[in-house]
Amino acid sequence: VPDRTLVVQYSRDKLEKWDSCVIRGDWRLVKGAELYDVRKDRAQTADVAAAHPDVVKRLRADYEAWWAGLGKT
């Protein structure tokens, strides 16, 4: 199975940008800012975004691409 990104959008009635979790492998980007490595921290208690800006950037880009695609349906 190829590496892929999953977006879980929390808001229902009115879509709010970044009200989401972006999942790729062991990484979880929550609300566009908080990054968790669930392999090491299953409870998602330690935000490691500052230590992994490259991962944050990639997951934010994945979300932006997903968000942009919403207007095309």
KEGU-317334 format. One record per residue (C-alpha): y, z, x; residue in one letter. Coordinates in pm, 1 decimal, m for minus. Layout:
N
+----------+----------+----------+------+
:       py :       pz :       px : code :
+----------+----------+----------+------+
:        Y :        Z :        X :    A :
...
+----------+----------+----------+------+
//
This chain:
73
+----------+----------+----------+------+
:       py :       pz :       px : code :
+----------+----------+----------+------+
:      0.0 :      0.0 :      0.0 :    V :
:    334.1 :    m97.7 :    152.5 :    P :
:    602.3 :    163.4 :    211.6 :    D :
:    823.7 :    173.2 :    m96.9 :    R :
:   1107.6 :    367.1 :   m247.6 :    T :
:   1100.0 :    536.8 :   m586.0 :    L :
:   1414.8 :    637.6 :   m774.0 :    V :
:   1399.7 :    914.1 :  m1032.4 :    V :
:   1720.7 :    911.3 :  m1234.6 :    Q :
:   1783.9 :   1248.4 :  m1403.1 :    Y :
:   2054.3 :   1153.3 :  m1653.7 :    S :
:   1935.3 :   1000.4 :  m1979.4 :    R :
:   2207.2 :    935.5 :  m2235.9 :    D :
:   2480.6 :    829.8 :  m1994.5 :    K :
:   2374.8 :    716.2 :  m1648.4 :    L :
:   2558.4 :    905.9 :  m1380.5 :    E :
:   2549.2 :    768.6 :  m1029.2 :    K :
:   2364.4 :    992.0 :   m780.6 :    W :
:   2218.3 :   1210.9 :  m1056.0 :    D :
:   1884.0 :   1129.3 :   m899.5 :    S :
:   1611.0 :   1181.3 :   m645.9 :    C :
:   1522.3 :    899.1 :   m407.0 :    V :
:   1167.6 :    926.2 :   m273.3 :    I :
:   1023.6 :    742.8 :     27.6 :    R :
:    717.9 :    874.6 :    207.0 :    G :
:    769.4 :   1243.4 :    281.0 :    D :
:   1146.2 :   1224.3 :    228.2 :    W :
:   1340.2 :   1327.9 :    m83.7 :    R :
:   1712.6 :   1256.2 :   m115.9 :    L :
:   1853.1 :   1467.4 :   m398.0 :    V :
:   2192.7 :   1393.7 :   m559.4 :    K :
:   2266.2 :   1146.6 :   m278.4 :    G :
:   2330.4 :   1421.8 :    m24.8 :    A :
:   2049.3 :   1674.5 :     15.0 :    E :
:   1753.0 :   1558.2 :    223.7 :    L :
:   1413.9 :   1728.8 :    226.8 :    Y :
:   1096.3 :   1662.2 :    425.6 :    D :
:    829.7 :   1766.8 :    176.3 :    V :
:    556.2 :   1739.2 :    438.8 :    R :
:    713.6 :   2041.4 :    611.8 :    K :
:    896.8 :   2197.4 :    315.6 :    D :
:    713.8 :   2143.4 :    m13.1 :    R :
:    947.6 :   2378.7 :   m200.3 :    A :
:   1251.8 :   2177.4 :    m86.3 :    Q :
:   1446.7 :   2478.8 :     39.2 :    T :
:   1580.8 :   2345.1 :    371.7 :    A :
:   1832.8 :   2061.4 :    350.4 :    D :
:   1783.5 :   1854.2 :    669.3 :    V :
:   2039.9 :   1579.7 :    595.8 :    A :
:   2257.2 :   1666.8 :    896.1 :    A :
:   1959.6 :   1632.4 :   1131.1 :    A :
:   1848.9 :   1294.3 :    986.8 :    H :
:   2157.9 :   1083.7 :    905.5 :    P :
:   1955.2 :    763.6 :    955.7 :    D :
:   1713.5 :    860.9 :    678.7 :    V :
:   2000.2 :    957.5 :    447.0 :    V :
:   2167.0 :    621.6 :    514.6 :    K :
:   1848.7 :    425.1 :    439.5 :    R :
:   1772.0 :    615.5 :    118.0 :    L :
:   2132.3 :    584.2 :      0.4 :    R :
:   2112.8 :    207.9 :     64.2 :    A :
:   1787.6 :    189.9 :   m133.6 :    D :
:   1955.7 :    372.5 :   m420.6 :    Y :
:   2264.1 :    149.0 :   m407.7 :    E :
:   2040.3 :   m159.6 :   m431.3 :    A :
:   1853.2 :     m6.1 :   m724.6 :    W :
:   2180.4 :     94.0 :   m896.1 :    W :
:   2326.0 :   m256.1 :   m850.6 :    A :
:   2016.6 :   m402.4 :  m1015.2 :    G :
:   2072.5 :   m205.1 :  m1335.3 :    L :
:   2352.9 :   m436.8 :  m1443.8 :    G :
:   2127.5 :   m743.7 :  m1422.7 :    K :
:   1894.7 :   m646.7 :  m1706.3 :    T :
+----------+----------+----------+------+
//
